[in-house]
Amino acid sequence: MAKGMPGADSSTLVTSQIGGQNLIGLATDLFGQAPVVWGRYFTSAATTGVVEYRHLKENQALLTNNIRVLPIARQTKNVNGSVSDGSADATANAEDLILTFGADYLASQGGQVLMFLDVEGSPSLSVAYYQGWAGTLVVHSQNFSDGKVTILPCVYGTQADNTTWQAVVDAVASGVEFHGAWIARWRVRGCHDLLDFDDGLVRPTVLPADFKILLWQYSDDCHGGAGFDCDETNPSIDLDQDLLSKCILPPDISMG
């Protein structure tokens, strides 16, 4: 078995301090190198608080450490809703991401960005919601950016949540786009270096082999709830083509 590259995600700023170090420093110490991606939340342009990505406070730290933003759409209580519910949330998610970084900047990085719908298992994802969310995410991101940016729908969820993954499979069969899974299956707890990546362990039982798993969240709450979760990229993917090139290296705010 092989290991992927380290990643992290957090529900607070990457510049948050624990014991005199920010989260990036703590993650770098744990992995022996900086994570290649860091998951942060995008709900709407009007959302406040530190759970939401704060570019003025986080861009520079991530750029300095060559860490790409892995965007997460956060409306976990809505994901069992209707097509119109999914469509409305996708509109807000897409506008938030594009307004945060700018359409021209995102276009300069290739113009395609992954976004992971956050599904925590309570409730599980419905087919209708994913159809509305994924379809609108693609189309509205293109319209809102005047064709410069396409946001590509992905899903984060727990390995055992077969209802969610079956909904994804069924939605894809109906013609909806899906660009990869991020699977939470905790094999350890707290701070722990990378584990061997075992597709048979990580892949949900209802997810076919041709549905790509891009990341594995193998441990949670490193340094507690105010810290970060430990993630690992799938060593069998084309890391740059499938993941890194479609995540966001933040702009240099010191130049603007």
C-alpha positions in Angstrom: 0.0 0.0 0.0 1.1 3.6 -0.6 0.6 6.9 1.2 -0.7 10.1 -0.4 0.1 13.7 0.4 -1.0 15.4 3.6 -4.0 17.7 3.8 -6.0 19.3 6.5 -9.3 21.0 7.1 -10.6 23.2 9.9 -13.7 25.1 11.0 -11.6 28.0 12.1 -8.9 30.3 10.7 -5.6 28.7 9.6 -4.0 31.5 11.5 -5.6 30.6 14.8 -3.1 30.1 17.6 -2.8 27.0 19.8 0.1 26.9 22.2 1.8 29.8 20.4 1.7 28.3 16.9 -0.9 28.7 14.2 -2.7 25.7 12.7 -0.4 25.7 9.6 2.7 25.4 11.8 1.1 22.6 13.9 0.1 20.7 10.8 3.5 21.1 9.3 5.2 19.8 12.4 2.8 16.8 12.4 3.3 15.8 8.8 6.9 16.9 8.4 5.8 19.2 5.5 3.0 21.6 4.9 -0.3 20.2 3.8 -0.9 20.5 0.1 -4.5 21.5 0.5 -6.6 23.0 3.4 -10.3 22.6 3.5 -12.3 25.7 4.4 -16.0 26.7 4.2 -17.9 28.8 1.7 -21.6 29.3 2.5 -22.6 32.7 1.2 -21.1 36.1 0.7 -23.2 37.3 3.7 -22.1 34.6 6.1 -20.1 35.9 9.1 -17.9 34.2 11.7 -14.6 32.3 11.6 -16.1 29.0 10.3 -16.4 30.8 6.9 -13.1 31.3 5.0 -11.7 34.8 5.7 -9.4 35.7 2.8 -8.0 38.9 4.4 -6.8 36.8 7.4 -5.9 33.5 5.6 -4.8 34.2 2.1 -1.2 35.2 2.9 -0.5 32.4 5.3 -1.7 29.8 2.9 0.2 31.3 -0.1 3.4 31.6 1.9 3.3 27.9 2.7 2.1 26.9 -0.8 -1.1 25.4 0.5 -4.2 25.4 -1.8 -7.7 26.2 -0.5 -10.0 23.2 -0.8 -13.5 24.8 -0.9 -16.3 23.2 1.1 -20.0 24.2 0.7 -21.5 24.3 4.1 -25.3 23.9 4.5 -25.4 20.5 6.1 -29.0 20.7 7.4 -30.3 21.3 3.9 -28.8 18.4 2.0 -31.9 16.2 2.2 -34.0 18.9 0.5 -35.5 19.5 -2.9 -34.1 20.4 -6.2 -34.9 24.1 -5.6 -33.2 23.9 -2.2 -30.1 22.6 -3.7 -30.2 25.2 -6.5 -30.6 28.1 -4.1 -27.7 26.9 -1.9 -25.5 26.4 -5.0 -26.2 29.9 -6.2 -25.0 31.3 -2.8 -22.0 29.0 -2.7 -20.8 29.8 -6.2 -21.1 33.6 -5.7 -19.3 33.4 -2.3 -16.3 31.6 -3.9 -16.1 33.8 -6.9 -16.5 37.1 -5.0 -13.9 35.9 -2.5 -11.1 35.4 -5.0 -12.3 37.2 -8.1 -13.3 35.7 -11.4 -10.2 37.0 -13.2 -7.9 35.5 -10.6 -9.6 32.1 -10.7 -9.4 32.2 -14.5 -5.7 32.9 -14.3 -5.3 29.6 -12.3 -7.2 27.6 -14.9 -10.8 28.5 -14.3 -11.9 25.2 -12.9 -12.4 24.8 -9.2 -13.6 21.8 -7.1 -16.2 22.4 -4.4 -17.2 19.7 -1.9 -20.7 19.6 -0.6 -20.5 19.0 3.1 -22.7 16.0 4.1 -22.3 14.9 7.7 -24.8 12.0 7.7 -27.6 13.7 9.6 -29.4 14.3 7.4 -28.0 12.2 4.5 -28.0 13.6 0.9 -31.1 13.3 -1.3 -31.0 12.7 -5.0 -33.1 15.8 -5.6 -30.9 18.1 -3.6 -27.7 16.9 -5.3 -29.4 17.3 -8.7 -30.3 20.9 -7.9 -27.0 21.8 -6.2 -24.6 20.2 -8.7 -26.4 21.4 -11.8 -26.8 25.0 -10.6 -23.2 25.1 -9.2 -21.8 24.5 -12.7 -24.2 26.7 -14.6 -24.4 29.6 -12.2 -20.6 29.8 -11.7 -20.2 30.1 -15.4 -22.9 32.8 -15.7 -21.9 34.8 -12.6 -18.2 34.9 -13.9 -19.1 35.7 -17.5 -17.8 32.3 -18.5 -14.4 32.6 -16.8 -15.0 30.1 -14.0 -16.6 26.7 -13.7 -17.1 25.2 -10.2 -17.1 21.4 -10.3 -19.4 19.6 -7.8 -17.9 17.0 -5.4 -19.1 15.5 -2.1 -17.6 15.1 1.4 -19.3 12.4 3.5 -18.7 9.5 5.8 -17.8 6.1 4.5 -20.8 4.3 6.0 -23.4 6.7 4.8 -24.7 4.6 2.0 -27.8 6.7 1.6 -25.6 9.7 0.6 -23.4 7.8 -1.8 -26.3 6.0 -3.4 -27.9 9.4 -4.0 -24.7 10.5 -5.8 -24.7 7.4 -7.9 -28.4 7.9 -8.8 -27.9 11.6 -9.6 -25.0 10.9 -11.8 -27.1 8.3 -13.7 -29.6 11.0 -14.3 -26.9 13.1 -16.0 -25.6 15.3 -13.1 -21.9 16.0 -12.8 -19.7 14.6 -10.0 -16.0 15.2 -9.9 -14.8 13.3 -6.8 -15.4 12.1 -3.3 -13.8 13.1 0.0 -14.3 10.2 2.5 -14.4 10.5 6.2 -13.4 7.2 7.9 -11.5 7.8 11.1 -9.0 5.0 11.8 -7.3 6.9 14.6 -8.2 10.0 16.6 -6.4 13.3 17.2 -3.0 14.1 15.7 -1.6 11.2 13.6 0.8 11.1 10.7 -0.3 9.6 7.3 -1.6 6.1 7.1 -1.4 3.6 4.2 -4.2 4.3 1.8 -6.4 1.3 1.3 -9.2 1.8 -1.3 -11.1 -1.2 0.1 -11.2 0.4 3.5 -12.0 3.9 2.4 -14.5 3.4 -0.5 -18.2 3.3 0.4 -19.7 -0.1 -0.5 -22.2 1.4 -2.9 -19.7 3.7 -4.7 -18.5 2.1 -8.0 -14.8 1.8 -8.7 -15.0 4.5 -11.5 -16.1 7.2 -9.0 -12.9 8.9 -8.0 -12.0 9.2 -4.3 -9.7 12.3 -4.1 -9.2 12.5 -0.3 -9.5 10.5 2.9 -10.1 12.1 6.2 -8.5 9.5 8.5 -8.5 11.4 11.8 -10.4 14.3 13.4 -9.8 17.0 16.0 -6.0 17.2 16.0 -5.4 19.7 18.9 -9.1 19.5 19.7 -12.2 21.1 18.1 -10.3 24.3 17.6 -7.6 22.5 15.7 -7.8 20.6 12.4 -8.7 17.3 10.9 -6.1 15.1 9.2 -6.5 14.2 5.5 -4.6 12.3 2.9 -4.8 12.5 -0.9 -5.4 9.3 -2.8 -2.0 8.1 -4.1 -3.6 6.5 -7.1 -5.0 9.7 -8.6 -3.1 12.2 -10.8 -2.5 14.6 -7.9 -2.0 17.7 -10.0 -4.6 17.1 -12.7 -7.3 15.6 -10.5 -6.9 17.8 -7.4 -4.3 20.5 -7.0 -4.8 22.3 -10.3 -8.5 22.6 -9.3 -7.9 24.0 -5.8 -7.0 27.6 -5.2 -3.6 29.0 -4.4 -4.6 32.3 -2.8 -3.5 35.6 -4.3 -0.9 37.7 -2.7 -2.9 40.3 -0.8 0.2 42.3 0.1 0.4 43.3 -3.6 -3.1 44.6 -3.7 
